[in-house]
Amino acid sequence: MLAYQRPEPTLKRVAGHHQDWVDAIRRGTQAGSNFDYGGPLTEIALLGVIATRLAGLELRWDGPAMQFTNCDEANEMLDAPRRSGWELT
């Protein structure tokens, strides 16, 4: 049996989120934490939070419609009430 060997890193390490953003602007390149990557990653993480809160239920997600197709309770969690003064207009 072979011993575990850590794979080579595939993502370039950066000096920090903010510095990466500034460097990308200066170089005209894409930041490592761009929205093409961060948006879907955030979506799946937040869906995982809802799934955890509703453990035991099978949830079906319609990505383009941004809603669950089989659970009204889960859909209510998608748009939590905002604190007074933080409403979107």
matplotlib code that plots the C-alpha trace (Angstrom):
import matplotlib.pyplot as plt

x = [0.0, 1.3, 1.6, -0.5, 1.2, -0.1, -1.0, 0.8, -1.1, -3.2, -4.2, -1.6, -1.4, -2.0, -1.0, -4.6, -8.0, -7.8, -4.2, -5.2, -8.0, -5.7, -3.1, -5.7, -6.8, -3.2, -2.3, -5.6, -6.0, -8.7, -8.6, -8.4, -11.8, -13.8, -17.6, -17.7, -16.2, -17.4, -21.0, -21.7, -19.6, -21.6, -24.9, -24.0, -22.7, -25.9, -28.1, -26.1, -27.1, -30.8, -30.4, -28.8, -31.7, -34.2, -32.3, -34.2, -36.1, -35.2, -34.8, -34.9, -33.2, -34.0, -30.9, -32.2, -35.4, -33.4, -36.0, -36.7, -39.4, -40.7, -40.5, -42.1, -40.4, -37.0, -38.0, -39.0, -35.4, -34.0, -35.2, -34.8, -36.3, -33.9, -33.3, -35.0, -32.9, -31.3, -34.2, -33.5, -35.4]
y = [0.0, 3.4, 6.1, 9.3, 12.0, 15.5, 16.7, 19.7, 23.0, 24.0, 27.5, 30.3, 31.5, 35.2, 37.8, 38.2, 38.7, 42.5, 42.5, 39.9, 42.2, 45.3, 43.3, 42.0, 45.6, 46.7, 43.8, 43.7, 40.1, 38.2, 38.0, 34.5, 35.1, 36.3, 36.2, 33.5, 31.2, 32.8, 33.2, 29.5, 28.5, 30.8, 29.5, 25.9, 26.7, 28.6, 25.8, 23.4, 25.5, 25.2, 21.5, 21.1, 23.0, 20.7, 17.5, 14.4, 16.2, 15.6, 19.1, 19.7, 22.9, 24.7, 26.8, 29.0, 29.8, 30.1, 28.2, 24.8, 22.9, 20.8, 22.6, 25.9, 26.0, 25.9, 28.6, 30.8, 30.5, 31.9, 35.4, 36.0, 39.1, 42.1, 44.2, 47.6, 50.1, 47.4, 46.9, 46.7, 49.3]
z = [0.0, -1.0, 1.7, 1.2, -0.7, -0.7, -4.2, -5.7, -5.2, -8.1, -7.0, -6.7, -3.1, -2.6, -0.1, 1.0, -0.4, -0.6, -2.0, -4.6, -5.7, -5.9, -7.8, -10.3, -11.0, -11.5, -13.8, -15.6, -14.7, -12.9, -9.1, -7.5, -5.8, -8.7, -8.8, -11.4, -8.8, -5.6, -6.5, -7.1, -4.1, -1.9, -3.3, -2.5, 0.9, 1.8, 0.4, 2.7, 5.7, 4.7, 4.1, 7.6, 9.2, 7.5, 8.0, 6.9, 4.1, 0.4, -1.1, -4.8, -6.0, -9.3, -9.8, -12.7, -10.8, -7.5, -5.5, -4.1, -6.1, -3.3, 0.0, 0.9, 4.3, 2.6, 0.2, 3.2, 4.4, 1.1, 1.9, 5.6, 7.1, 7.3, 10.3, 10.4, 8.4, 6.1, 3.7, 0.0, -2.1]

ax = plt.figure().add_subplot(projection="3d")
ax.plot(x, y, z, "-o")
ax.set_aspect("equal")
plt.show()
